[in-house]
Amino acid sequence: MSDEEEVVVEILEEEEAAPQVEEPPSSAAEETVEELVEELVEEEWRNQLKNQQQNLQKKELQLQMKVSSLFLQTLPSKRVSAFVFNVRLRTV
């Protein structure tokens, strides 16, 4: 073998002995996957925020109704007791 042939054989043997490394997927496909994942995460985040806002609005409405109900329940009793108090003052 000539010197050139020996060098080529040595290079080929070194390449075969080197550990095989898988090539990463193309950067375009990788970017597309990353963009899709980001979009899905953002959409899920928006949906969760929307659900939380709806739940908070429902709770706020329930609390407003409860406060109104309690307020209406206390009004008549105060009027009645004030009326009774005034009547007692007049009779005394």
Buried (B, 14 or more C-beta within 10 A) or exposed (E): EEEEEEEEEEEEEEEEEEEEEEEEEEEEEEEEEEEEEEEEEEEEEEEEEEEEEEEEEEEEEEEEEEEEEEEEEEEEEEEEEEEEEEEEEEEE
